[in-house]
Structure formats: C-alpha cells, structure tokens
Amino acid sequence: MTLPSQISRSPISTYQSEVSGEDSLSPAELTEIWARRAYKLAEEPPAPATGHTVNLLVFWLGSERFGIEVGNVREIYPLEQLTPVPRAPSFVAGVFSARGRIISVIDLRAFLGLPTTGLSDQTKIIVVTNTDQTLEMGILADEVSDVVAVFKEDIEPPLITQASVLSEHLQGITADMLVVLNLNALLSDQRLIVQEEII
C-alpha cells in the first residue's frame, strides 16, 4: 500500500500549493503563477525513442565495458585449461576443444593494447563468429555481464583519441561509455591468422 507521503505531487497540486495563499498575492503574481501552470500543462510529453536497436552482449576487460552484437556470439564457456600454441603471438592465449571443434582463444587485452591482468574464476571464453560464419574464434572476457538493447543512432563514432589498434575494430561508443566492437573487422585482421609450421 502506498502511503500518502509517497505519492508524487502532480503539476496541479504543486500549483495549488503555490496559490494556497492567493489572498496575499497581487494580481500580477497570480497571473504569473497561472501562466506557469498553463505552460506546464501544455508541454508535450517527451517523444518515445525510435529507431533500429541492436542487442549487445556486454562483458568486461579490466575496468572497461565492451559490447558485441549477439548475432556474432555462438557460445560462452567457463575458462578451462588452454593448450598453449608454440611460437604464437603473445595475444594468442591458446586453443581449447568446444564440442569437438578446436578453437583458438585470443586475449583481447593484449591484442588491443589494454592493461593485462591475471585470469580468475569469473573469466569466460566467448566463442564468436563473423556475419557469414566463415571464421570463428574465442575471446577471453574477465566477466560476462548481460545483454542490452541499444539504438544504433546512440552508438557514436570512435573518438580520435582512441588508440589506433582499438579504434579500427570499433563500431563506436555509447553515451554510458560502452565500447562496441566490430567483430567483422576484428576477425578479418591479418594479425589473427597464425600460420602453422611443420616442425
């Protein structure tokens, strides 16, 4: 049950309280109060947000929040034992088996030039793919948060101050500083193609 003290006051009740002592107000003051009331009541409610939305899986890398389109996400796994890849670049965390598929796992922090931290029980492997599903890889995430819907118009272009390695793999940044990755650009980066050598 809502207590009377918890009931929000409407514009009318607010102005009624303003004029409760109207006997002591001059005609000019009364005119101003009633004009303000009429202005408030005539205001149109804010227009509902419109446009195309995109669903983003939100995850953390260190202190930064990142988002990737849900359509690019295949599976999420708890961190398991990774098998190191000899002579691989430092950003290749290793490989692991997912339902019979051997998938390379990338440490995005190392690849994007972000501060690196140790792995924890919260670390997850997000298996992602490009739009045409021809490429697949796993990325390490310190923590997977949730899925949010964002208007595409609210994703601003990358800031010119962003590091070049990071900015070329971004769709943009939202007002609440969610960094939206471009998985197609990331997966097509030639640095992620590790040539196998026969020893």
Secondary structure, DSSP 8 states (H G I E B T S, - for coil): ---GGGS---HHHHHHHHTTTGGGS-HHHHHHHHHHHHHHHH--------S-EEEEEEEEETTEEEEEEGGGEEEEEE----B--TT--TTEEEEEEETTEEEEEE-HHHHHT-------TT-EEEEEE-TTS--EEEEEESEEEEEEEEEGGG-B---TTS-HHHHTTEEEE-TT--EEE-HHHHHT-GGG-------
